[in-house]
């Protein structure tokens, strides 16, 4: 039997309390202090700190104690080819999103706590303790920023008048074997006066923060390939509860699973038909298909 709105709200409240009282202070205290204590995940721009592992262990212990029948998937405990997202209620967690920011002391790292049920995001809480921004929401209960309900201002949504979240990403392989050239060509298309001619793009270095800023209407959209489920699960729920929409980053992918690894988030503050037209307009600027 699916979790009720009341149960989802209770879980949301639990995640908010955990982030504010335990996790946020750890992340804030250690940012910019661990240049010598990181491991290379994939390359020099995809890093993992000792704090990632510490934070994930705390989160897992707390959530397993309170919700022993729920599954848990964390970035640091994920095993490629083995870890699967099932229909069971599953916490999907990124202990520190924006790890490179965290190491360098740039104030856009956060902890992202999501819950998926039947493979769909149903609860999300994302906390950036450096800026004291805590985004949270649950299915049917709305989305909030620091306990204030998010209400995206009604305004037109068109590609040429939009500000888009874009990231360089960790994968930088040039040529046909990688996605780097496709992403760069898409960025050029979006910015060019012969292409999308968007107002501009922003890059904060955190998928979760980008998604929350779209949810709040600070960005009009966010396009990314290479993320993982733990980067987007929490923000996805918050986005939808704020009237936004998630589709695939590749053309004609209107319905995607939470672990698709290629995403396109669109803000609310407008109707579904307007969002659909915006998606089609954006997709027309995408160069090739991103595959991960």
PyMOL commands that set and color helices and strands:
alter all, ss='L'
color gray80, all
select helices_A, chain A and resi 5-30+50-66+75-77+99-104+159-161+180-191+207-215+229-241+272-283
alter helices_A, ss='H'
color red, helices_A
select strands_A, chain A and resi 38-40+47-49+71-74+90-97+110-117+120-128+133-138+143-145+148-149+163-165+200-202+221-225+245-248+262-266
alter strands_A, ss='S'
color yellow, strands_A
deselect
rebuild
show_as cartoon
